[in-house]
Amino acid sequence: MLATSPYTITWEKLPDDFVLPDDPVDNINQPALAAALTESLLLAGKLPETALTPTNYGICATLNGKIVVKAPDWAYIPHISVNRSEVIRSYTPRLQGEIPTLVLEFLSDTEGGEYSVKQTYPPGKFFFYEQILQVPNYGIFQPETGVLELYRLSENQRYRLEPPNEQGRFWIAQMQLFLGVGSGSRENRQGNWLRWWDEAGNLLLWGSERVEQERQRVEQERQKVERLAAQLRAAGIEPEVD
């Protein structure tokens, strides 16, 4: 239990009969943006077996005896301490695993309360992530403009807007990765995407990019063989063909 006057926070499992909201996602791009973040982590070997990367999924806390559920567009939970079958419907930090390292919200034309510091029940998202969950990194992304704001939890437990580095990226120390924005095409969507880079500045590729990278490698190798064969023929030597 955590008491922060005038709030008492407890970490209780969501009751089985608790009715979760069944709202549709408010942005057609939200599922694709979330999937791209997870895929590149997985393919790069940066997603431990005990980690969770939920999207539009209930993260719970009990505030003054009342259950609060927020469903961020994407989150990175580094470790769960229970079987995955126990977190199918929702996840309660501290009770079932660690606090999310990073929470992301994607802005849309529909007001989603991403900046809400409302303290009365039900609390706003900004307040919930900052004061209740105390998520160390909170990002708000505008897909249309490509603007990413990252709020870092300071020593006084308040969010502070973090400036990006020279490349426009943000270092997520807990993940040992940079988070930033890049343009690209995926799943028939051309536009701005959230991307990962490692400490050396290498982009963590999507599956489609890995396929294209391999295709280019094979094509370059084929052209190299053809050039060598042409040089041999010019010297009067017929190259052997496998």
C-alpha positions in Angstrom: 0.0 0.0 0.0 1.2 3.5 -0.8 -0.2 6.5 1.0 0.3 9.9 -0.7 -2.0 12.4 1.0 -4.8 12.6 0.3 -4.5 9.3 -1.6 -4.3 5.8 -0.5 -3.0 3.5 -3.3 -3.3 -0.3 -3.2 -2.5 -2.9 -5.8 -5.3 -5.3 -6.2 -6.2 -7.8 -8.9 -9.0 -6.7 -11.1 -12.2 -8.6 -10.1 -13.3 -11.1 -12.7 -16.7 -9.5 -12.8 -15.3 -6.0 -13.4 -16.7 -4.7 -16.7 -13.9 -3.2 -18.8 -14.8 -0.5 -21.3 -15.1 -1.9 -24.8 -14.4 1.3 -26.6 -12.9 1.1 -30.1 -9.5 2.6 -30.7 -9.8 6.3 -31.5 -7.1 6.2 -34.2 -7.0 3.9 -37.2 -3.2 4.1 -37.1 -2.9 3.1 -33.4 -2.7 -0.7 -33.9 -0.1 -0.4 -36.6 2.1 2.0 -34.6 1.9 -0.2 -31.6 2.7 -3.4 -33.6 5.7 -1.8 -35.2 7.2 -0.9 -31.8 6.9 -4.4 -30.5 8.0 -6.2 -33.7 11.3 -4.4 -34.0 12.1 -5.1 -30.3 11.3 -8.8 -30.7 13.3 -9.2 -33.9 16.3 -7.5 -32.3 16.2 -9.7 -29.3 15.3 -6.8 -27.0 12.1 -8.3 -25.7 12.6 -10.7 -22.7 10.2 -13.6 -22.3 8.9 -12.1 -19.1 8.2 -8.6 -20.6 4.9 -7.3 -21.8 4.2 -4.8 -24.5 0.4 -4.3 -24.2 -1.6 -2.0 -26.4 -5.0 -0.6 -25.5 -4.9 -2.9 -22.4 -6.0 -2.1 -18.9 -3.4 -1.2 -16.3 -4.9 -1.0 -12.9 -4.5 0.6 -9.4 -6.9 1.1 -6.6 -7.2 4.7 -5.4 -8.9 5.4 -2.1 -10.7 2.0 -2.5 -11.9 2.7 -6.1 -10.5 0.8 -9.0 -8.8 2.9 -11.7 -8.1 1.4 -15.1 -6.2 3.2 -17.9 -5.4 1.6 -21.3 -2.4 3.3 -22.9 -1.9 2.9 -26.6 1.4 1.1 -25.9 3.5 0.3 -22.9 6.6 -1.6 -22.0 6.5 -3.7 -18.8 10.0 -5.2 -18.3 9.0 -8.1 -16.1 5.8 -9.8 -14.9 6.0 -12.1 -11.9 2.9 -14.2 -12.7 1.9 -16.6 -15.4 0.7 -14.8 -18.6 -2.7 -16.5 -18.2 -3.3 -14.3 -15.1 -2.8 -11.0 -17.0 -5.1 -11.7 -20.0 -7.7 -9.1 -19.1 -5.6 -6.6 -17.2 -2.4 -6.0 -15.3 -1.8 -4.7 -11.8 1.7 -3.4 -11.2 3.6 -4.3 -8.0 1.1 -7.2 -7.5 1.7 -9.0 -10.8 5.1 -7.5 -11.8 7.0 -4.3 -12.3 5.8 -0.8 -13.0 5.8 0.0 -16.8 9.1 1.5 -17.9 7.5 3.4 -20.7 3.9 4.4 -21.5 2.9 5.9 -24.9 -0.2 7.6 -26.0 -1.0 8.5 -29.7 -2.9 11.7 -30.2 -5.9 11.8 -32.5 -8.8 14.1 -33.4 -10.7 12.7 -30.4 -9.8 14.2 -27.1 -8.3 11.4 -25.0 -7.2 13.1 -21.8 -3.5 12.5 -22.5 -2.6 15.8 -20.8 -5.2 15.6 -18.0 -4.0 16.2 -14.5 -7.5 15.7 -13.0 -7.1 14.4 -9.5 -10.7 13.5 -8.7 -12.1 10.1 -9.5 -11.5 9.0 -12.2 -8.1 10.7 -12.4 -6.7 12.0 -15.7 -4.1 10.0 -17.6 -1.2 12.4 -17.0 -1.9 12.4 -13.2 -2.4 8.6 -13.2 0.9 7.8 -14.9 2.8 10.5 -12.9 1.4 10.3 -9.4 -0.2 6.9 -9.1 1.8 4.5 -11.2 4.9 6.7 -11.3 5.9 5.5 -14.7 9.5 6.9 -15.3 8.9 7.7 -19.0 5.6 9.0 -20.6 5.5 9.7 -24.3 2.8 11.6 -26.2 3.1 11.1 -30.0 1.3 13.0 -32.7 1.4 10.8 -35.8 0.3 13.4 -38.3 3.0 16.0 -37.4 5.6 13.5 -36.2 6.0 15.4 -32.8 7.0 13.2 -29.9 7.0 14.7 -26.4 8.7 12.7 -23.7 8.1 13.4 -20.0 10.6 12.1 -17.5 9.8 11.5 -13.9 12.1 13.8 -11.9 13.5 13.3 -8.4 10.5 15.1 -6.9 8.2 12.7 -8.6 6.9 15.2 -11.2 7.0 14.9 -14.9 9.5 17.1 -16.7 9.4 17.6 -20.5 12.7 16.1 -21.8 14.6 17.7 -24.6 15.7 15.4 -27.4 19.3 14.8 -28.4 20.9 16.2 -31.6 19.2 13.4 -33.6 15.8 14.2 -32.2 15.8 11.0 -30.1 15.3 10.2 -26.4 17.4 7.9 -24.4 15.4 5.3 -22.4 18.0 4.2 -19.9 16.0 1.3 -18.5 15.8 -0.2 -22.0 19.2 0.9 -23.2 17.6 2.2 -26.3 16.8 5.5 -28.0 13.2 6.3 -29.0 12.5 8.7 -31.8 10.5 9.4 -35.0 11.2 8.2 -38.5 9.3 8.3 -41.7 8.6 5.1 -43.6 6.1 2.7 -45.2 4.5 -0.3 -43.5 1.2 -2.1 -43.7 0.1 0.3 -46.5 0.7 3.3 -44.3 3.2 6.0 -45.3 4.0 8.4 -42.6 5.7 9.0 -39.2 6.5 6.1 -37.0 8.1 5.7 -33.6 11.4 3.9 -34.0 14.1 2.4 -31.8 17.8 2.8 -32.1 20.5 1.1 -30.1 23.3 2.8 -28.2 25.5 2.8 -31.2 22.8 4.5 -33.3 21.7 1.4 -35.3 18.1 1.3 -36.2 16.1 -1.6 -35.0 14.5 -2.9 -38.2 11.0 -4.1 -38.9 10.5 -7.6 -40.5 9.8 -6.0 -43.9 13.0 -4.0 -43.7 15.0 -7.1 -42.8 13.6 -8.9 -45.8 14.5 -5.9 -48.1 17.9 -5.7 -46.6 18.5 -9.4 -47.4 17.1 -9.0 -50.9 19.6 -6.2 -51.5 22.4 -8.3 -50.1 21.6 -11.2 -52.5 21.3 -8.8 -55.4 24.6 -7.2 -54.7 26.2 -10.6 -54.5 24.6 -11.6 -57.8 25.9 -8.5 -59.5 29.4 -9.1 -58.0 29.4 -12.6 -59.5 28.3 -11.3 -62.9 31.0 -8.7 -63.0 33.6 -11.3 -62.1 32.3 -13.6 -64.8 32.5 -10.8 -67.4 36.1 -10.1 -66.4 37.0 -13.7 -66.9 35.3 -13.9 -70.3 37.2 -10.7 -71.3 40.4 -12.5 -70.4 39.4 -15.5 -72.5 38.4 -17.7 -69.6 35.0 -19.3 -69.5 33.8 -19.2 -65.9 32.4 -22.4 -64.4 28.7 -22.4 -63.8 27.3 -24.3 -60.8 
